[in-house]
Amino acid sequence: MNDYRIDSTSEADDHAFAIDTWWREHRPGSPDLFLNELTRSFVLLARLPMLGAIYDHPGAPANVRRLLMRSTRNHVYYSVDEVTRVVLVRAIWHTSRGRGPFETR
């Protein structure tokens, strides 16, 4: 079985960096939890890219899916290109934020 390649936008990279930084500063008992869970999510998405639920909301790009990272309560928002076999991570967003990453303020 050929896994999909995982790519990410610079925005998603910024989200991951900010979340990881916050997590390490505020969760000293489990400083690596976010990064470990994100890594496991990427491995899972490379194997099963259609696993996440469709995220059909105004402002969101077409065909975006999201996968919940249960331990840290963040969603990975991504799209799948089945022709090129690429999963594009578009955002990483905490569930408590009250709005999605593609919604305007």
BAFI-3210 file (N, C-alpha, C; in Angstrom, 3 decimals, decimal comma, padded with zeros to 6 digits):
// residues 105
n [1|2|3|4|5|6|7|8|9|10|11|12|13|14|15|16|17|18|19|20|21|22|23|24|25|26|27|28|29|30|31|32|33|34|35|36|37|38|39|40|41|42|43|44|45|46|47|48|49|50|51|52|53|54|55|56|57|58|59|60|61|62|63|64|65|66|67|68|69|70|71|72|73|74|75|76|77|78|79|80|81|82|83|84|85|86|87|88|89|90|91|92|93|94|95|96|97|98|99|100|101|102|103|104|105]
n.u [000,848|000,595|001,317|-000,192|001,311|002,116|001,581|001,837|000,314|001,783|000,379|-000,833|001,502|002,358|000,263|000,693|003,231|002,701|000,787|002,244|004,290|002,768|001,712|003,989|004,783|002,615|001,767|003,488|003,611|003,179|004,768|005,343|003,022|001,204|002,762|003,430|000,876|000,035|001,887|001,180|-001,378|-000,778|000,520|-001,606|-003,387|-001,899|-002,167|-004,926|-006,581|-009,226|-010,458|-011,215|-013,986|-016,132|-015,839|-017,988|-018,495|-019,411|-017,010|-014,953|-012,527|-013,346|-014,155|-012,823|-011,681|-011,854|-010,041|-010,239|-008,002|-007,937|-006,710|-005,510|-007,491|-007,622|-008,382|-007,354|-007,371|-007,830|-007,200|-007,644|-005,889|-006,558|-005,457|-002,751|-002,056|-001,786|-002,076|-003,128|-002,484|-004,300|-004,985|-004,700|-006,587|-008,011|-010,695|-012,197|-012,341|-014,574|-015,174|-014,519|-011,386|-011,577|-013,505|-014,619|-014,044]
n.v [-001,186|002,174|004,985|008,234|011,414|013,857|017,239|020,678|023,878|027,154|028,565|026,526|025,403|027,531|027,556|025,035|025,423|027,523|026,319|024,144|025,513|026,899|024,672|023,421|025,368|025,580|023,057|021,362|018,760|017,096|017,808|017,031|016,085|017,333|017,541|014,834|013,725|015,070|014,108|011,371|011,666|012,582|010,332|008,542|009,846|009,726|007,102|006,609|008,706|009,602|009,488|011,592|013,780|015,473|018,962|021,198|024,275|027,761|029,770|027,970|026,150|024,107|020,665|020,174|018,407|017,285|016,153|014,977|015,460|013,815|013,876|016,408|018,048|019,368|020,124|018,794|020,286|019,535|018,793|016,469|015,236|013,000|012,215|013,054|011,983|013,368|014,752|017,746|019,710|022,230|023,760|023,899|023,665|024,604|023,073|024,652|027,237|028,481|029,246|028,299|027,792|029,018|030,868|034,193|037,030]
n.w [000,000|-000,877|000,871|001,336|000,672|003,104|003,195|004,201|004,723|005,056|006,936|008,475|009,482|011,073|012,934|014,184|015,313|017,137|018,821|019,826|021,176|023,135|024,444|025,552|027,365|029,113|029,889|031,630|032,611|030,482|028,095|025,447|024,343|022,465|020,063|019,682|019,340|017,055|015,200|015,177|014,102|011,527|010,482|010,499|008,724|006,386|005,736|005,802|004,357|003,978|006,357|008,136|008,952|006,638|006,359|005,957|005,688|005,474|003,863|004,139|002,278|-000,590|-000,148|002,287|005,092|008,524|011,336|014,564|017,194|019,929|022,538|022,850|022,020|019,547|016,139|013,026|010,008|006,649|003,155|000,449|-002,281|-004,520|-006,943|-007,043|-004,688|-002,229|000,968|002,126|004,755|006,170|008,385|011,963|014,747|017,808|019,576|021,298|020,401|019,332|016,748|013,369|011,534|009,057|009,068|008,851|010,893]
ca.u [000,000|001,347|000,752|-000,259|002,297|001,531|002,131|001,066|000,438|002,550|-000,565|-000,924|002,787|002,319|-000,647|001,353|004,311|002,105|000,163|003,312|004,929|001,847|001,586|005,213|004,834|001,483|001,503|004,802|003,495|003,142|005,172|005,419|001,746|000,667|003,588|003,272|-000,458|000,026|002,650|000,325|-002,470|-000,232|000,743|-002,931|-003,930|-001,134|-002,687|-006,394|-006,859|-010,654|-010,938|-011,826|-015,321|-016,208|-016,083|-018,708|-018,929|-019,125|-015,652|-013,978|-012,280|-014,120|-013,633|-011,976|-012,045|-011,177|-009,802|-010,058|-006,930|-008,710|-005,984|-005,244|-008,721|-007,406|-008,745|-006,495|-008,184|-007,001|-007,852|-007,001|-005,811|-006,415|-004,642|-001,334|-001,906|-001,269|-002,937|-002,665|-002,965|-004,600|-005,105|-004,815|-007,451|-008,570|-012,156|-012,862|-012,189|-015,878|-015,372|-013,530|-010,237|-011,841|-014,584|-014,169|-014,458]
ca.v [000,000|003,424|006,048|009,578|012,357|014,923|018,587|021,641|025,287|027,929|028,894|025,352|025,319|028,557|027,063|023,946|025,999|028,280|025,376|023,400|026,441|027,086|023,406|023,198|026,348|025,465|021,661|020,775|017,331|016,362|018,811|016,495|015,489|017,894|017,147|013,388|013,450|015,573|013,143|010,182|012,042|012,617|008,943|007,990|010,461|009,225|005,762|006,644|010,147|009,938|009,217|012,764|014,197|016,639|020,227|021,982|025,518|028,934|030,281|026,877|025,647|022,920|019,330|020,140|017,436|017,542|015,000|015,389|014,915|013,739|014,202|017,848|018,716|020,163|019,514|018,977|020,560|019,142|018,354|015,301|015,147|011,567|012,006|013,180|011,266|014,340|015,328|019,099|020,216|023,640|024,459|023,127|024,610|024,045|022,943|025,635|028,594|029,073|029,399|027,518|028,552|029,667|031,830|035,561|037,575]
ca.w [000,000|-000,940|001,691|000,790|001,205|003,912|003,036|004,998|004,358|006,040|008,011|009,348|010,186|012,126|013,982|014,912|016,120|018,244|019,750|020,491|022,121|024,257|025,172|026,321|028,455|030,025|030,243|031,931|032,880|029,208|027,111|024,087|023,963|021,223|018,920|019,486|018,791|015,684|014,408|015,004|013,193|010,169|010,067|010,237|007,505|005,237|005,428|005,660|004,214|003,989|007,706|008,754|008,521|005,754|007,054|004,957|006,311|004,655|003,992|004,083|000,922|-000,960|000,161|003,480|006,121|009,790|012,190|015,957|018,028|021,176|023,771|022,953|021,598|018,336|014,869|011,862|008,823|005,516|001,924|-000,142|-003,733|-004,783|-008,140|-006,671|-003,406|-001,267|001,996|002,419|006,043|005,986|009,664|013,201|015,451|019,034|019,560|022,163|019,871|019,072|015,314|012,618|011,053|007,788|009,263|009,054|012,201]
c.u [000,888|000,639|000,706|000,866|001,541|002,296|001,319|001,311|001,276|001,654|-000,700|000,372|002,850|001,416|000,053|002,452|003,745|001,486|001,225|004,026|004,063|001,810|002,802|005,316|003,770|001,139|002,822|004,755|003,476|003,550|005,194|004,082|001,222|001,462|003,474|001,916|-000,568|000,764|001,827|-000,831|-001,985|000,018|-000,586|-003,502|-003,177|-001,666|-004,178|-006,865|-008,335|-011,275|-011,694|-013,189|-015,227|-016,542|-016,685|-019,298|-018,612|-017,706|-014,583|-013,751|-013,097|-013,385|-012,649|-012,555|-011,380|-011,127|-009,528|-008,866|-007,481|-007,966|-005,783|-006,430|-008,488|-007,921|-007,638|-007,441|-007,312|-007,851|-007,009|-007,037|-005,525|-005,546|-003,162|-001,009|-001,224|-002,388|-002,340|-003,299|-003,094|-004,656|-005,101|-005,459|-008,063|-010,089|-012,873|-012,868|-013,499|-016,156|-014,274|-012,437|-010,498|-012,945|-013,996|-014,716|-015,633]
c.v [001,242|004,490|007,357|010,411|013,434|016,215|019,506|023,049|026,001|028,337|027,735|025,160|026,320|028,127|026,008|024,486|026,719|027,340|024,608|024,268|026,645|025,816|023,180|024,150|026,091|024,047|020,942|019,277|016,473|017,291|018,326|015,985|016,032|017,405|015,647|013,058|013,938|014,607|011,886|010,470|012,060|011,211|008,299|008,543|010,008|007,867|005,766|008,091|010,531|009,740|010,392|013,087|015,404|017,866|021,188|023,219|026,695|029,446|029,214|026,479|024,385|021,652|019,286|019,132|017,859|016,259|015,518|014,680|014,948|014,210|015,696|018,695|019,738|019,385|019,781|019,134|020,309|018,837|017,251|015,418|013,689|011,277|012,037|012,457|012,159|014,753|016,688|019,570|021,726|024,432|023,435|024,072|023,951|024,085|024,029|027,050|029,242|029,345|028,605|028,401|029,317|030,705|033,213|036,080|038,471]
c.w [000,000|-000,133|000,906|001,406|001,996|003,642|003,938|004,489|005,407|007,207|008,997|010,129|011,328|013,274|014,836|015,814|017,342|019,279|020,519|021,522|023,350|025,114|026,068|027,518|029,520|030,465|030,541|032,228|031,617|028,058|025,666|023,553|022,638|020,017|018,638|018,866|017,350|014,760|014,146|014,034|011,750|009,641|009,694|008,936|006,257|004,794|005,097|005,491|004,248|005,364|008,323|008,171|007,596|006,603|006,034|005,616|005,400|004,918|003,916|002,628|000,660|-000,544|001,327|004,459|007,427|010,603|013,596|016,581|019,454|022,420|023,953|022,509|020,478|017,145|013,859|010,674|007,601|004,297|001,308|-001,663|-004,061|-006,006|-007,783|-005,370|-002,360|-000,318|002,322|003,720|005,908|007,294|010,794|014,191|016,671|019,003|020,352|021,584|019,445|017,602|014,627|012,040|009,759|007,877|009,476|010,367|012,118]
res [m|n|d|y|r|i|d|s|t|s|e|a|d|d|h|a|f|a|i|d|t|w|w|r|e|h|r|p|g|s|p|d|l|f|l|n|e|l|t|r|s|f|v|l|l|a|r|l|p|m|l|g|a|i|y|d|h|p|g|a|p|a|n|v|r|r|l|l|m|r|s|t|r|n|h|v|y|y|s|v|d|e|v|t|r|v|v|l|v|r|a|i|w|h|t|s|r|g|r|g|p|f|e|t|r]
***
